[in-house]
Amino acid sequence: MPDGSLMKRERGTPQGAPVSPVLANLFLHYAFDTWMARNFPGVQFERYADDAVLHCVSESQARMVLAALRERMVGVGLELHPDKTRIVYCKDQLRRGSYEHTAFTFLGYTFRARRGRSRHGNLFLGFDPAISRDALNKISREVRSWHLHLRTDLTFNELARRVNPKAAGWINYYGRFRPWEMLAFLTRINACLVRWIRKKYGRLAGKRKALAKLQEIARRYPRMFAHWRLTPTACAVLV
């Protein structure tokens, strides 16, 4: 408790406990999934744990479904999150107009109107996903926490073995859509590698020399670091 005292739980599970998402999925399968299929069979949806996106064909249908869902959640002892629950207008090339909410974030991706180019080279406005700003900030903070430039006790190959599992996981997940949105993240990793080279080798202490060395290594061993495969100009975007 806030005052430091301990109180035995009589119900519920601890936040972050491994069993929590399992129990949530079991409960919501009946409280939400089967209820949606029974009451709104024409409304498609995706749910991951307690996050869900429902696809409605009109604003009136969305409001009707939301009102029914609120009532359903109260009936099973739950409550929709007041800040996260909203009706979003999926604005794109064909859907015009001004609405309060035109974007949402789901599983680390932000869905919103974005400029794109067709296979014929024509520009268009689509409602597409890309890595969210919160996700980018989170992985950037983690990269900073590694303090790679200080690990001069390691070799370049050892650095790659430490970085690659995380970097490959991020790229495989967030790089599925608009991977160029991750260039800032790639730049941060490469900047750390340049600082590492400058600190470890006195003859390469100059920034230009260190950058040239990193680019040389990337050309000779393009698969050494997992993030180098995402773009051949990964080293060229350093600032």
N, C-alpha and C positions, 0 to 999 in steps of 0.2 A: 504494500500500500504506500501512498505518498509519504506517510510518516515513518516508514521503515518497518512497520509491523507486518507479520505474515498472517495470511488468512487462507485456510484450506478451500480449494475450489469444490463446489458441489455440482457444477455443470460446465460444459464447454471444454475447449482444449486450448493450450497455450498458443499465442501468436507465433507462427513460424514452425510449429511442431510438424514432423513428417506426416502424422496421421491427419492433420487438419484438412489438406486438400483432398485426401481420399474420402473423408467423411462428407466434405462439401460436395464432391461430385456425386456421391451416392444419394445425398439428400436432394440436390438440385435436379438430378435425373428425373425424379418423380415430381418435385415441387415446380420445376420449370419446363424441362424438355418434353415430357409426356403431356403436360398441361398445354403447352403451346401446340403440339401436334394434334391434340384433341379439340382445342377451341379455335385455333387459327392455323388450319392446315395449309393455307396458301401463303403464309408468311415464313419465308426462309430466315434462318438465323445461324450464327456461330456462337459457341460458348466455350470458354476456357476457364475452368474453376468458377469463380463468381463474376467474371467479366463476360459480357455478351453483346452482340450487335444484331439487331433485328432489321430486316429489309422490308419496308413498306412501300406501296406504290403511290401513295398520296399522303398529304399532311393530315387529312381527316382520318385516314386509316391509322396513321401513326399515333394520333391523339387517342383514338378509341382503344388501340392495343395497349398504350401506356397506362390509361386509366384502369383497364382490366388487370394489367400486370401489377399495378400498385395494390389493388384490392386482393389479388391472389397472394402477394408477398405478406400482407398483413395477416391473411388467413392462415399462413404457415409459420407465423412468428418471425418474419423477416421484414426488412425495410429497404427500399431502393436508396442508393446513395444520393443525397440531395444535390451534390455538386457534380457528380459524374453522369447522372442520368439526364439525358437531353435528347431532343429531336434535332437531327442534323439534316440540312438540305445539301444533297450531293451535287453541287454546282459543277457544270461542265459545258462543253460546246453547245449542247442543245438545251440545257436547263439554265435559264437566265433569271434575273431578279435579285433582290437584296433580302437576306434573312439573317436572323441573329446568330445562328450557328451554322457554319459551312465547313467544319473540319472536326475530326475526332481522332483520338489515338487509341490503338488496340494492339496489345502484345508488342509494344516497342516501335510500332509503325504509325506514322501520322498520315491519315487519308485526307486529302484536300485537292482543290483545283490546282493543276500544274500544267505548265506548257510542255508540249511534246511535239515530236516530228514523226509523221507517217513514213511508211516505207518508200513513198514517192517523194519525200522531202518537204511535204506541206506541214506547216505549223497548225496545231490544234490545241484545244483546251480539254484536258481529261481530268477525271477524278481518280487520282492515283496514289498509291502508298509510297513512302520513303522512310528511312530511319528517322525517328523522332528526335527533336532537339534534346529532350531529357535523356534519351539513350546515348546520344553523342556525348553529352556532358558527362554522363556516368563512365563511359569507357575512357574518355579523355582523362578524367580524374584517376582512374585505375592505372593508366599508362604513366602518369606523373608519379604515382605512388611507387612505381618500380625503381625509380632513381637509377635508370640504366647508365647514365653518364658516370655514375660513381662506381660501377662494377668493373673497375679496371683489372680486378683479379681474374676475370673470365676472358676466354678467347672469343673471337667473333662467332665461331660455331656454337659455343656454349650459350652465348647471348641468343642466337637464333633458336636453340632448343628450348629456352625459357619463354621466348616471346611467341613462337609459332602456335602452340596449342590454343592460347587465348585469341590471338589474331585470326587464326583460321576459323575458329568458332564464330567470331563476330562477323567475318566476311561471309561465311556460309549462310548465316542467318539473315543479317541485315543487307547483304549484297544481292539478294534475290530480286530486288526492285530498285532501280535508279542508283546503282552502286557508286556513281560519281559523287553522291551526296556524302560519301565517307572520306573524301579527299583530305579534309581537315584532320581527321584521325590518322591517316597515313602520313601526313606531313609531320604530325607530332612524333610519331615513332621514328621517322627518318631524322628529324632534328635531334632526337636523343642519341641516335647512332653517330651523328656527326660530332656531337659534344663528347661522346665516348672516345672516338678516334683522336680528337684534339687533346684529351686528357691523358690517354694511354701512350701516345707516341709524340715525343717532343718535336721530331722533325716534321710532324703534320699538325702542329699546334695552330697554324694559320687556318682561318675558316675556309678560304678558297682551296687550300691543299686538302683539307679533310673532306670537303664536299667532293672534290675531284676523285679522291680515293674511294669514297662510298659509291660514286657513280661507276667507277671502274669495276669494283667488286660486283655491283648489281648487273653489269653487262656480262661479266665472266661467269657469274653464278646466279642467274635470274631466279632460281628456285630456292635459294638459301633461306630467304625470309618469306613467309606465307603471303604477306601483304604486297610483295613486289609483283605477284602475278595478276593483281587486280588492274593495274595500269602500268604500261611500260614507261610512263613519265613520272613514276612515284618519286624518284630522286630529283627530278627537275622542278618540282613544285615547292621545294624547300625555300623558306624565306628567312 
